[in-house]
Structure formats: structure tokens, C-alpha cells
Amino acid sequence: MTDVAAVPISELLHDAEKGGCQAGITYLQQLRLRKMVDPHSVLCIGSQLLTKYSGKLGDEKWPVLEQVLLASLQAGADDWSAYCLKSLKKRFPKSHRVQRLVGQCNEARGDYDAAEEVYEGIMEEASDDMVTEKRKLAAKLGETGVVGRRTTPFGTRPTYHMVVVLLQPTTAGGVEALSSDIANFQTDTEVWQQVAMAYAAQGQVQQAAYCFEEVLLAMPHSIYNILTYAELLASAGQTDDARKYYCLALEHDENHVRALWGLLTTIPPNADNKTEAKLRNLAVGRLRSIYNQQPASSTKTAMLKLLA
């Protein structure tokens, strides 16, 4: 019997696109379990399930409706978001989860005052609801005009995430608004990461590195976190510390191109220090080996010239 959790998501999508109720359910379930975001495929597969197989979904109908609703907010498919929300409100009229979806729909329309009002109503009944607290923060930032927006075929929309909006403050006021609320999310790495990136966008690299250190402490084996922290340190002028973290990244993957190039930026071409010179020669050698294995291209030629 095949373990569906081990099947690549691309294969599950391929099966779901052929049609059929169970294949579609399995694909959407695996997206949720793997915490993956693909609004386009969710809308395609989910809308097919709700249109053709609504009577066969059973209790699976409700998570599918929620998933399609969130995907429609990302894609700007207003008809589907209205349909899904209406169905969920009818089935769960007093659910905080559904009320939160109402707030997210308000955010998608740019009505942040209405969204905050919804979230405040939930918090009055469940003051420890941290998911709602984060949504309230997202609405607050949206109201100040500091949440990133994107253009879709359906118009300009706030940048959304399946659970929490990806906060992208673009002004000093946005950074202040986000950092002032971090006391409520001391153990939330996503918020720390957003604060770090917000500081970096404002050129406050030292503060960004301080915040990202919290992310790294929570997830020390993530090569992405290690490299991001190294790059922030390098940008802050802390070259020696940055070099150590680039080396740490290379312990996880000795041929990681981003880590190898990063390491090179921390060592001058004519380094007098024997250890630094050895590290530089090692990085150059590995990069040359990587590029020499690639087919001929202008990029390959340019990279090898840089390493000459």
C-alpha cells in the first residue's frame, strides 16, 4: 500500500487533474498537511470538487470550502470567496474560525476597519486566540498602508498567506507598528522573521540581524536561516561572524553555491591569514567544479571568469 505522504505533490496534482473525487480530496489534504500554498491548483481542484462532487464529500466538504476560500482571496476570485463564506457561515454561524474568515475577506477588500472590528469581537470571547491576534495585527498594518500588495488578473490585492498574511512593512511607521506588537509573539518565529526583514528593508541591518537571531535559535538546522543570518551579519560589517555562519551552512551542504559565494565575499583575494586563504581556495575550487559540470552557457563562462 502506497504511503501518500511520501508521494511527490506534483504526482498527486497530476492525478487530481485527471478528475475524480478521491484524487482531488487527497491532493487538497496533502497540501494542508504539508503546509503548502498553491492558490491556482486549489481553486481548480477545489472548485471541481464543490461543483461535481459536493454530495460525495461528506465532512471533507468544510475544509475544502475553507481551503478554496483562502485560495480565492489570494487569487482575487471574489465569486468563489463569497460562495464559500456563505456556505461556511450557514453551517457554522457561531464559529470563531469562520468569523476570522469574515475578517480576512474584509482585509482582501481593503476594509481594514471592519476586519479589526471582527477580530476584536473574537478576542472579547477568546482573549488567548493568538491566530486572531496576528490577523488583527495584519489588519492594523493594512490600515496604515504598509502591507505589501500585488497585482492579479482580478486587480490589486494584499499579499496573502494560507494562515497569516505575509507582513511587508514598507515605511518606518510599519516597522514600528510591527515591532511594538512583538511582545505578544515572543515565541513566534514568523513574526520575528517579518520584523527582521522589515528592519532590513529600512537599512537597519544591525536590528535585522538581532531579530533574525531569534529565528535561527528556534530553527538552527535550517540552511536558509543560517545563510540569511550570515548575509545580515556581512551587511552589518561583521565579516568574521558572517564567515563562521557561511562555514556552518557548508557543513550542512558542502556544495551550496549561495554559501560558497557568500564565504568568498568575506575573504579578500590576497588574504594573508593562512586559514582564510585556505577557505578561499576551497570555496573557489568547489565553485569551479560545480560550474564545470554544467552545460556550456554564457552564465557558466561568466562565473568561471569571476573565479579565475
Sine and cosine of phi, psi and omega as CSV:
sin_phi,cos_phi,sin_psi,cos_psi,sin_omega,cos_omega
0.00,0.00,0.77,-0.64,-0.06,-1.00
-0.96,0.28,0.75,-0.67,0.10,-1.00
-0.99,0.16,0.95,-0.30,-0.10,-0.99
-0.89,0.46,-0.45,0.89,0.00,-1.00
-0.92,0.39,-0.36,0.93,-0.02,-1.00
-1.00,-0.06,-0.11,0.99,-0.02,-1.00
-0.99,0.17,0.77,-0.64,0.04,-1.00
-0.82,0.57,0.62,-0.79,-0.05,-1.00
-0.88,0.47,-0.48,0.88,0.01,-1.00
-0.90,0.43,-0.59,0.81,0.04,-1.00
-0.94,0.35,-0.63,0.77,0.03,-1.00
-0.90,0.43,-0.61,0.79,0.04,-1.00
-0.91,0.42,-0.68,0.74,0.00,-1.00
-0.86,0.52,-0.69,0.72,0.02,-1.00
-0.91,0.42,-0.66,0.75,-0.03,-1.00
-0.91,0.41,-0.57,0.82,-0.02,-1.00
-0.94,0.35,-0.32,0.95,0.06,-1.00
-0.95,0.30,-0.25,0.97,-0.05,-1.00
0.98,-0.18,0.15,-0.99,-0.03,-1.00
0.96,-0.29,0.66,-0.75,-0.09,-1.00
-0.93,0.37,-0.78,0.62,-0.11,-0.99
-0.91,0.41,-0.62,0.78,0.01,-1.00
-0.89,0.45,-0.64,0.77,0.03,-1.00
-0.92,0.39,-0.68,0.73,0.03,-1.00
-0.88,0.48,-0.72,0.70,-0.03,-1.00
-0.87,0.49,-0.68,0.73,-0.01,-1.00
-0.88,0.47,-0.74,0.67,-0.02,-1.00
-0.92,0.39,-0.59,0.80,0.06,-1.00
-0.88,0.48,-0.70,0.71,-0.04,-1.00
-0.93,0.37,-0.56,0.83,0.11,-0.99
-0.87,0.50,-0.69,0.72,-0.01,-1.00
-0.92,0.40,-0.72,0.69,-0.05,-1.00
-0.91,0.42,-0.59,0.81,-0.02,-1.00
-1.00,0.01,0.01,1.00,0.02,-1.00
0.81,0.58,0.72,0.69,0.00,-1.00
-0.97,-0.23,0.51,-0.86,-0.05,-1.00
-0.87,-0.49,0.85,-0.52,0.08,-1.00
-0.50,-0.86,0.99,0.16,-0.10,-0.99
-0.82,0.57,-0.64,0.77,-0.06,-1.00
-0.89,0.46,-0.77,0.64,-0.03,-1.00
-0.93,0.37,-0.58,0.82,0.04,-1.00
-0.89,0.46,-0.68,0.74,0.03,-1.00
-0.90,0.44,-0.69,0.72,-0.03,-1.00
-0.90,0.43,-0.79,0.61,-0.05,-1.00
-0.96,0.29,-0.70,0.72,-0.03,-1.00
-0.90,0.44,-0.67,0.74,0.00,-1.00
-0.91,0.41,-0.57,0.82,0.06,-1.00
-0.91,0.43,-0.68,0.73,0.03,-1.00
-0.88,0.47,-0.71,0.71,-0.05,-1.00
-0.94,0.33,-0.47,0.88,-0.03,-1.00
-0.99,0.11,-0.71,0.70,-0.12,-0.99
-0.99,-0.12,-0.48,0.88,-0.16,-0.99
-0.81,-0.58,0.40,0.91,-0.08,-1.00
-0.81,0.58,-0.65,0.76,-0.03,-1.00
-0.96,0.28,-0.26,0.97,-0.03,-1.00
-0.99,-0.16,-0.11,0.99,-0.11,-0.99
-0.97,0.25,-0.48,0.88,-0.05,-1.00
0.89,0.46,-0.67,-0.74,0.00,-1.00
-0.94,0.35,-0.26,0.96,0.02,-1.00
-0.94,0.34,-0.25,0.97,-0.02,-1.00
-0.87,0.49,-0.60,0.80,-0.12,-0.99
-0.95,0.30,-0.73,0.68,0.09,-1.00
-0.90,0.44,-0.52,0.85,0.05,-1.00
-0.91,0.41,-0.68,0.73,0.04,-1.00
-0.87,0.50,-0.69,0.72,0.01,-1.00
-0.90,0.43,-0.67,0.74,-0.03,-1.00
-0.91,0.42,-0.68,0.73,0.02,-1.00
-0.92,0.39,-0.61,0.79,0.04,-1.00
-0.87,0.49,-0.75,0.66,-0.01,-1.00
-0.90,0.43,-0.62,0.78,0.04,-1.00
-0.91,0.42,-0.62,0.78,-0.01,-1.00
-0.92,0.40,-0.52,0.85,0.05,-1.00
-0.93,0.38,-0.60,0.80,0.03,-1.00
-0.94,0.35,-0.62,0.79,-0.09,-1.00
-1.00,-0.01,-0.21,0.98,-0.03,-1.00
0.98,0.18,0.41,0.91,0.02,-1.00
-1.00,0.06,0.99,0.14,-0.15,-0.99
-0.88,0.47,-0.58,0.81,-0.01,-1.00
-0.88,0.47,-0.67,0.74,-0.01,-1.00
-0.95,0.32,-0.61,0.79,0.03,-1.00
-0.90,0.44,-0.63,0.77,0.02,-1.00
-0.91,0.41,-0.67,0.74,-0.01,-1.00
-0.90,0.44,-0.74,0.67,-0.05,-1.00
-0.90,0.43,-0.68,0.73,-0.02,-1.00
-0.90,0.44,-0.67,0.74,0.02,-1.00
-0.86,0.51,-0.69,0.73,-0.01,-1.00
-0.91,0.41,-0.67,0.74,-0.02,-1.00
-0.94,0.35,-0.63,0.77,0.02,-1.00
-0.91,0.41,-0.59,0.81,0.01,-1.00
-0.92,0.40,-0.65,0.76,-0.04,-1.00
-0.99,0.16,-0.59,0.81,-0.05,-1.00
-0.78,-0.62,0.94,0.34,-0.13,-0.99
-0.90,0.43,-0.40,0.92,-0.06,-1.00
-0.92,-0.39,0.17,0.99,-0.06,-1.00
-0.96,0.27,0.77,-0.64,0.08,-1.00
-0.90,0.44,-0.55,0.83,0.00,-1.00
-0.89,0.45,-0.68,0.73,0.02,-1.00
-0.94,0.33,-0.61,0.79,0.06,-1.00
-0.88,0.48,-0.62,0.79,0.03,-1.00
-0.90,0.44,-0.58,0.82,0.07,-1.00
-0.90,0.43,-0.57,0.82,0.08,-1.00
-0.87,0.49,-0.70,0.72,0.03,-1.00
-0.89,0.47,-0.64,0.77,0.00,-1.00
-0.92,0.39,-0.58,0.81,0.08,-1.00
-0.90,0.43,-0.63,0.77,0.06,-1.00
-0.89,0.45,-0.66,0.75,0.04,-1.00
-0.87,0.49,-0.68,0.73,-0.03,-1.00
-0.88,0.47,-0.49,0.87,0.04,-1.00
-1.00,0.10,-0.13,0.99,-0.03,-1.00
1.00,0.06,0.16,0.99,0.00,-1.00
-1.00,-0.05,0.97,0.23,-0.11,-0.99
-0.95,0.30,-0.50,0.87,0.06,-1.00
-0.88,0.47,-0.71,0.70,0.00,-1.00
-0.90,0.43,-0.63,0.78,0.01,-1.00
-0.89,0.45,-0.72,0.69,0.02,-1.00
-0.87,0.49,-0.62,0.78,0.01,-1.00
-0.89,0.46,-0.66,0.75,0.04,-1.00
-0.89,0.45,-0.72,0.69,-0.04,-1.00
-0.92,0.40,-0.62,0.79,0.03,-1.00
-0.90,0.43,-0.59,0.81,0.05,-1.00
-0.89,0.45,-0.63,0.77,0.04,-1.00
-0.92,0.38,-0.68,0.73,-0.03,-1.00
-0.90,0.43,-0.47,0.88,0.06,-1.00
-0.90,0.43,-0.51,0.86,0.00,-1.00
-0.99,-0.11,-0.38,0.92,-0.02,-1.00
-0.59,-0.81,0.99,0.17,-0.12,-0.99
-0.91,0.41,-0.32,0.95,-0.03,-1.00
-0.99,-0.14,0.26,0.97,-0.01,-1.00
-0.98,0.17,1.00,-0.09,-0.11,-0.99
-0.96,0.29,-0.47,0.88,0.04,-1.00
-0.90,0.43,-0.68,0.73,0.04,-1.00
-0.92,0.38,-0.60,0.80,0.04,-1.00
-0.87,0.49,-0.64,0.77,0.03,-1.00
-0.94,0.35,-0.60,0.80,0.06,-1.00
-0.91,0.41,-0.61,0.79,0.03,-1.00
-0.89,0.46,-0.65,0.76,0.05,-1.00
-0.89,0.45,-0.66,0.76,0.03,-1.00
-0.88,0.48,-0.67,0.74,0.01,-1.00
-0.91,0.41,-0.61,0.79,0.02,-1.00
-0.89,0.46,-0.69,0.72,0.02,-1.00
-0.92,0.38,-0.60,0.80,0.04,-1.00
-0.88,0.47,-0.61,0.79,-0.01,-1.00
-0.91,0.41,-0.53,0.85,0.00,-1.00
-1.00,0.08,-0.02,1.00,0.06,-1.00
0.98,0.21,0.46,0.89,-0.05,-1.00
-0.90,-0.43,0.13,0.99,0.07,-1.00
-1.00,0.01,0.74,-0.67,-0.01,-1.00
-0.85,0.53,0.59,-0.81,0.02,-1.00
-0.80,-0.60,0.40,-0.92,-0.01,-1.00
-0.69,-0.72,0.33,-0.94,0.02,-1.00
-0.98,-0.19,0.76,-0.65,0.05,-1.00
-0.87,-0.49,0.16,-0.99,0.08,-1.00
-0.88,0.48,-0.25,0.97,-0.03,-1.00
-0.98,-0.21,0.07,1.00,0.01,-1.00
0.85,-0.53,-0.10,-0.99,-0.03,-1.00
-1.00,0.09,0.76,-0.65,-0.08,-1.00
-0.75,-0.66,0.46,-0.89,0.16,-0.99
-0.89,0.45,0.53,-0.85,0.06,-1.00
-0.95,0.31,0.86,-0.52,-0.10,-0.99
-0.92,-0.40,0.37,-0.93,0.11,-0.99
-0.82,-0.58,0.34,-0.94,-0.05,-1.00
-0.85,0.52,-0.59,0.80,-0.03,-1.00
-0.92,-0.40,-0.73,0.68,-0.07,-1.00
-0.78,-0.63,0.68,-0.73,0.02,-1.00
-0.87,0.49,0.63,-0.78,0.09,-1.00
-0.98,0.19,0.96,-0.27,-0.09,-1.00
-0.97,0.26,0.79,-0.62,-0.02,-1.00
-0.75,-0.66,0.95,0.30,0.00,-1.00
-0.87,0.49,0.73,-0.69,-0.03,-1.00
-0.90,-0.43,0.08,1.00,0.03,-1.00
-0.73,-0.68,0.29,-0.96,0.04,-1.00
-0.87,0.49,-0.57,0.82,0.03,-1.00
-0.90,0.44,-0.60,0.80,0.03,-1.00
-0.92,0.39,-0.66,0.75,0.05,-1.00
-0.88,0.48,-0.70,0.71,-0.01,-1.00
-0.89,0.46,-0.67,0.74,-0.01,-1.00
-0.89,0.45,-0.65,0.76,-0.02,-1.00
-0.96,0.29,-0.72,0.69,-0.06,-1.00
-0.93,0.38,-0.49,0.87,-0.01,-1.00
-0.94,0.35,-0.36,0.93,-0.02,-1.00
-0.99,-0.14,-0.01,1.00,-0.13,-0.99
-0.93,0.36,-0.34,0.94,0.04,-1.00
-0.86,0.52,-0.44,0.90,0.01,-1.00
-0.99,0.16,-0.18,0.98,-0.10,-1.00
-0.72,-0.69,0.72,0.70,-0.09,-1.00
-0.87,0.50,-0.49,0.87,-0.04,-1.00
-0.97,-0.24,0.18,0.98,-0.04,-1.00
-0.99,-0.11,0.96,-0.26,-0.07,-1.00
-0.91,0.42,-0.51,0.86,-0.01,-1.00
-0.90,0.44,-0.66,0.75,0.01,-1.00
-0.92,0.38,-0.68,0.73,0.04,-1.00
-0.85,0.52,-0.65,0.76,0.00,-1.00
-0.91,0.42,-0.65,0.76,0.01,-1.00
-0.91,0.42,-0.64,0.77,0.03,-1.00
-0.90,0.44,-0.67,0.74,0.01,-1.00
-0.87,0.50,-0.74,0.67,-0.01,-1.00
-0.92,0.39,-0.53,0.85,0.04,-1.00
-0.91,0.41,-0.70,0.71,0.06,-1.00
-0.88,0.47,-0.67,0.74,-0.02,-1.00
-0.88,0.47,-0.63,0.77,0.01,-1.00
-0.90,0.44,-0.44,0.90,0.03,-1.00
-1.00,-0.02,0.03,1.00,0.01,-1.00
0.99,0.15,0.17,0.99,0.01,-1.00
-1.00,-0.07,0.97,0.26,-0.19,-0.98
-0.94,0.33,-0.58,0.81,0.01,-1.00
-0.87,0.49,-0.73,0.69,0.02,-1.00
-0.90,0.43,-0.61,0.79,0.01,-1.00
-0.89,0.46,-0.69,0.72,0.00,-1.00
-0.90,0.43,-0.63,0.78,0.03,-1.00
-0.87,0.50,-0.71,0.70,-0.02,-1.00
-0.93,0.38,-0.65,0.76,-0.05,-1.00
-0.95,0.32,-0.36,0.93,0.09,-1.00
-0.87,0.49,-0.57,0.82,0.05,-1.00
-0.90,0.43,-0.62,0.79,0.04,-1.00
-0.90,0.44,-0.70,0.72,-0.03,-1.00
-0.91,0.41,-0.61,0.79,0.02,-1.00
-0.90,0.44,-0.58,0.82,0.00,-1.00
-0.97,0.23,-0.56,0.83,-0.03,-1.00
-0.74,-0.68,0.95,0.33,-0.14,-0.99
-0.94,0.34,-0.27,0.96,-0.06,-1.00
-0.99,-0.15,0.04,1.00,0.03,-1.00
-0.98,0.19,0.89,-0.45,-0.03,-1.00
-0.91,0.41,-0.52,0.85,0.06,-1.00
-0.89,0.46,-0.71,0.71,0.00,-1.00
-0.91,0.42,-0.66,0.75,0.01,-1.00
-0.88,0.48,-0.72,0.69,-0.03,-1.00
-0.93,0.37,-0.65,0.76,0.01,-1.00
-0.89,0.46,-0.68,0.73,0.03,-1.00
-0.89,0.45,-0.67,0.74,0.03,-1.00
-0.87,0.49,-0.68,0.74,-0.03,-1.00
-0.93,0.37,-0.59,0.81,0.05,-1.00
-0.92,0.39,-0.66,0.75,0.04,-1.00
-0.89,0.46,-0.68,0.73,0.00,-1.00
-0.89,0.45,-0.66,0.75,0.02,-1.00
-0.91,0.41,-0.48,0.88,0.02,-1.00
-0.99,0.11,0.01,1.00,0.02,-1.00
1.00,0.06,0.12,0.99,0.00,-1.00
-1.00,-0.03,0.93,0.37,-0.15,-0.99
-0.88,0.47,-0.69,0.72,-0.05,-1.00
-0.89,0.45,-0.69,0.73,0.01,-1.00
-0.92,0.38,-0.64,0.77,0.02,-1.00
-0.87,0.50,-0.66,0.75,-0.02,-1.00
-0.87,0.50,-0.64,0.77,-0.01,-1.00
-0.89,0.46,-0.64,0.77,-0.03,-1.00
-0.97,0.23,-0.50,0.87,0.13,-0.99
-0.90,0.43,-0.65,0.76,0.05,-1.00
-0.90,0.43,-0.61,0.79,0.05,-1.00
-0.89,0.46,-0.65,0.76,0.04,-1.00
-0.88,0.47,-0.62,0.79,-0.01,-1.00
-0.95,0.31,-0.34,0.94,0.13,-0.99
-0.93,0.38,-0.52,0.86,0.04,-1.00
-0.98,0.19,-0.60,0.80,0.00,-1.00
-0.51,-0.86,0.98,-0.20,-0.14,-0.99
-0.93,0.38,-0.28,0.96,-0.01,-1.00
-0.92,-0.39,0.42,0.91,0.00,-1.00
-0.96,0.29,0.92,-0.39,-0.14,-0.99
-0.88,0.48,-0.69,0.73,-0.02,-1.00
-0.88,0.47,-0.64,0.77,0.01,-1.00
-0.93,0.36,-0.63,0.78,-0.01,-1.00
-0.91,0.41,-0.71,0.70,0.04,-1.00
-0.91,0.42,-0.62,0.78,0.04,-1.00
-0.88,0.48,-0.69,0.72,0.03,-1.00
-0.86,0.51,-0.66,0.75,0.01,-1.00
-0.87,0.49,-0.58,0.82,-0.03,-1.00
-0.93,0.37,-0.29,0.96,-0.03,-1.00
-1.00,-0.09,-0.02,1.00,-0.05,-1.00
-0.78,-0.62,0.84,-0.55,0.02,-1.00
-0.92,0.40,0.47,-0.88,-0.04,-1.00
-0.83,0.56,-0.58,0.81,-0.04,-1.00
-0.93,-0.36,0.80,0.60,-0.05,-1.00
-0.90,0.43,0.74,-0.67,0.03,-1.00
-0.99,0.15,-0.52,0.85,-0.01,-1.00
-0.91,0.41,0.81,-0.58,-0.07,-1.00
-0.89,0.46,-0.63,0.77,0.00,-1.00
-0.91,0.42,-0.69,0.72,0.01,-1.00
-0.90,0.43,-0.67,0.75,0.01,-1.00
-0.89,0.46,-0.64,0.77,0.02,-1.00
-0.90,0.43,-0.68,0.74,0.02,-1.00
-0.90,0.44,-0.65,0.76,0.00,-1.00
-0.90,0.43,-0.70,0.71,0.01,-1.00
-0.89,0.46,-0.60,0.80,0.02,-1.00
-0.91,0.42,-0.71,0.70,0.00,-1.00
-0.90,0.44,-0.70,0.72,0.01,-1.00
-0.88,0.47,-0.68,0.74,-0.01,-1.00
-0.90,0.45,-0.68,0.73,-0.01,-1.00
-0.92,0.38,-0.64,0.77,0.01,-1.00
-0.91,0.42,-0.67,0.74,0.04,-1.00
-0.87,0.50,-0.67,0.74,0.00,-1.00
-0.89,0.46,-0.66,0.75,0.00,-1.00
-0.90,0.44,-0.74,0.67,-0.05,-1.00
-0.95,0.32,-0.54,0.84,0.01,-1.00
-0.92,0.39,-0.38,0.93,0.03,-1.00
-0.99,0.12,-0.16,0.99,-0.02,-1.00
-1.00,0.05,0.45,-0.89,0.05,-1.00
-0.91,0.42,0.38,-0.92,-0.04,-1.00
-0.86,0.51,0.71,-0.70,0.03,-1.00
-0.27,-0.96,0.26,-0.97,0.03,-1.00
-0.91,0.41,-0.56,0.83,0.03,-1.00
-0.90,0.43,-0.72,0.69,0.02,-1.00
-0.85,0.52,-0.71,0.70,-0.01,-1.00
-0.88,0.48,-0.69,0.72,-0.02,-1.00
-0.90,0.43,-0.68,0.74,-0.02,-1.00
-0.91,0.42,-0.67,0.74,0.01,-1.00
-0.92,0.39,-0.54,0.84,0.08,-1.00
-0.90,0.43,-0.64,0.77,0.03,-1.00
-0.90,0.44,-0.48,0.87,-0.04,-1.00
-1.00,-0.01,-0.04,1.00,-0.04,-1.00
-0.93,0.37,0.00,0.00,0.00,0.00
